[in-house]
Amino acid sequence: MMHLAIVTHIRIPRLLAAICLLGSVAFGQETYTAKANVPAPDAAAGTAVGKIPESAASQFTLGPADVVHVNVWKNTELSQTVTVGPDGFISLPLLNDIHVAGMTANELARVLNTKLNDYIVNPQVTVSVVDIRSRQVYVLGQVGKPGSYPLIGPVNVLQLIAQAGGLSTYANRKGITILRASKGGTEKIHFNYNNVVHGDGKQNVFLQPGDTVVVP
């Protein structure tokens, strides 16, 4: 009986240690999975523009000052981040100047893939929009995040205010103005936030490139 008691005394700590070890492994795996699901930090964090949705950017037509990244698979020398010039051209190794204004990223990728066939075997080209600068709208004053925002698709005033973090406590909701450049000078469009959120959609106009929404 004495011998059995000693064996039991030895086995119980080992069993408890094994249970703790298994629990520790399971907990570690659970923690790792949770971390893996956390979104990667936004490269543009702290700016008004933020990350451009891939689905929207693929339909966006390029213009002067837009920034794109051209990736040629397994060819770092040909892979470049370039800015569209004022004339609508970009410059790439081997291909020199290429007019890209008016193209989408997917269309440009197909064009580059065809042109590179003359220089490399079976090129695989992808183009991604890094920064949209040719179509910008601006919001100033009493909003959460004043600044410039890319006009990727149709956006009305209420949507832009939402993107900018909403109105601050001290915003003049009845005195918002949209400034729009026109042939005769600067057009001023009145926007009453209270009326719009209560169903008056006439003032909630769609924005045009260069528009500035001023929230006093």
Steps between C-alpha positions, in 0.01 A plus 500: 500500500786731580656434161169572321464828684844611381421413138172691520682796650741504206242450222254770611744791460606365160136474394429853618806627318385332179152654534652845558728458201209403272297793630791733436539376142127534432497849648802598292334378182182690581698819562692462173177453302352813649808700403494360149147632453592857595513719186842622397575864585390741229795644314316827473396517864482855623404641161156585375530284193549163667499172317343485156257206461626264233158457342454876462857569386472239223222706338672835552639670187850635544586866462792741559668477843354154579752252638505135385719202574594279207603151607668266251512152649853386589652816355584761761682724252186552292269534800454869573284747693438791265298822486290592200641820352303814408492375140344166606818294443707275723856387435611139550824308432516349148164652404586868552197735491149353494177700496279367781251780573144370458598135560403290800769307688386174337510651151849635560617159622381339175674765290829459687475123481468520120788747462735298723449190285763647268760497776431218745341157482143469630485824703245520779413858588272638771427868560365639825391855581710634786366854529221687322589866453331594174149491648491650846231665711563694818321553828601775742389621841297329770529133403685211658767466230529805273715461190498364146323184386525310171187517289500139380130477417179700551509662846248750634555760772351292779722204409813718499414637844460142623841408354647800680382369837173692521426848630654626822293623793553863404423467126249738347273237348289753311788702354707245306618612156636314196750706300521399134716652228305617194567708191359807669706456817415305814149365543361474854248223571310515828466181707275470805602182680187487715268521201691236305501242778125555534434415138581808288718337235517799262789660688692175526678549167760267355849644525730580211882489494637809672189570710559629853244446776533768771348423840506816717 
